[in-house]
Amino acid sequence: MSSKAWQSADNTDRGEKIAIRKRLLAQIDAPSVLECYAGDGAIWRECYQGLPCLGLDLKPIRDGRTLLQVDNRKFLRSADLCRFNVFDLDAYGSPWHQWLILLHRRPFAAGEKVAVFLTDGLDFKMRMSSIPQGLRPYLGIPAGMDIPCLHAHHDFINALVVARSTRAAGLDILEAREAQNPRGNMRYYGLILKKVL
Ligand SMILES: C[S@@+](CC[C@H](N)C(=O)[O-])C[C@H]1O[C@@H](n2cnc3c(N)ncnc32)[C@H](O)[C@@H]1O
């Protein structure tokens, strides 16, 4: 199966996570990658080996990659993000806090294209009908209000958050791809972003 333009859910296999990255990476001039969840390096080996790439992880990892042991939120909040034009947020929980920091902090030059990849495992909070941190303003859901069966609207919520937060940051989405794993508990997204002129 292949990935598709971001519409409704699909039942693609895990390889789509790689396919989305390869497809969108090809559109980025001189890719320089910030891999915010470096982990065991599966994505790095398939997609980023040979490219300038800095990996971040909470755990100490020594396997030949260029890595920093740091909470990615701390790095995203404080580092110069202009040296990267590919941001990989391969979280197994929620990547949305990191996504919002990134949109807030990464300045875009006119004409510059940036790729962002996200993996969203259904957030525990959302399973319990609450909203992941920072997303309420983009969904119009007041603080303290819990929505029953929120997880049933996972795809819609993600699409709304991406569309509204991107627009609020003054960015256009040039291409959006999405896929999910066979169990349906992981969403994979790839976006090409550009400043609105
Ligand atoms: C899903 S794995 C990443 C898989 C990796 N992309 C790969 O291809 O093998 C999640 C990794 O992210 C790390 N992690 C989780 N939260 C983090 C955070 N806030 N900052 C940095 N690393 C984090 C975990 O320690 C774990 O190694």
PDBQT file of the ligand as one rigid body, heavy atoms in Angstrom, charges set to zero:
ROOT
HETATM    1  C1  LIG A 201       9.608   5.580  19.706  1.00  0.00    +0.000 C 
HETATM    2  S1  LIG A 201      11.236   5.593  20.228  1.00  0.00    +0.000 S 
HETATM    3  C2  LIG A 201      11.986   6.382  18.857  1.00  0.00    +0.000 C 
HETATM    4  C3  LIG A 201      12.246   5.425  17.751  1.00  0.00    +0.000 C 
HETATM    5  C4  LIG A 201      13.284   5.946  16.819  1.00  0.00    +0.000 C 
HETATM    6  N1  LIG A 201      12.811   7.075  16.044  1.00  0.00    +0.000 N 
HETATM    7  C5  LIG A 201      13.768   4.838  15.924  1.00  0.00    +0.000 C 
HETATM    8  O1  LIG A 201      13.627   4.953  14.718  1.00  0.00    +0.000 OA
HETATM    9  O2  LIG A 201      14.284   3.848  16.436  1.00  0.00    +0.000 OA
HETATM   10  C6  LIG A 201      11.119   6.752  21.440  1.00  0.00    +0.000 C 
HETATM   11  C7  LIG A 201      12.459   7.247  21.997  1.00  0.00    +0.000 C 
HETATM   12  O3  LIG A 201      12.248   8.584  22.364  1.00  0.00    +0.000 OA
HETATM   13  C8  LIG A 201      12.862   8.828  23.582  1.00  0.00    +0.000 C 
HETATM   14  N2  LIG A 201      12.120   9.927  24.219  1.00  0.00    +0.000 N 
HETATM   15  C9  LIG A 201      10.880   9.910  24.757  1.00  0.00    +0.000 A 
HETATM   16  N3  LIG A 201      10.543  11.122  25.229  1.00  0.00    +0.000 NA
HETATM   17  C10 LIG A 201      11.589  11.955  24.949  1.00  0.00    +0.000 A 
HETATM   18  C11 LIG A 201      11.860  13.330  25.188  1.00  0.00    +0.000 A 
HETATM   19  N4  LIG A 201      10.963  14.123  25.796  1.00  0.00    +0.000 N 
HETATM   20  N5  LIG A 201      13.036  13.839  24.767  1.00  0.00    +0.000 NA
HETATM   21  C12 LIG A 201      13.951  13.065  24.130  1.00  0.00    +0.000 A 
HETATM   22  N6  LIG A 201      13.765  11.734  23.902  1.00  0.00    +0.000 NA
HETATM   23  C13 LIG A 201      12.601  11.188  24.297  1.00  0.00    +0.000 A 
HETATM   24  C14 LIG A 201      12.798   7.519  24.361  1.00  0.00    +0.000 C 
HETATM   25  O4  LIG A 201      13.850   7.438  25.301  1.00  0.00    +0.000 OA
HETATM   26  C15 LIG A 201      12.929   6.503  23.228  1.00  0.00    +0.000 C 
HETATM   27  O5  LIG A 201      14.273   6.112  23.039  1.00  0.00    +0.000 OA
ENDROOT
TORSDOF 0
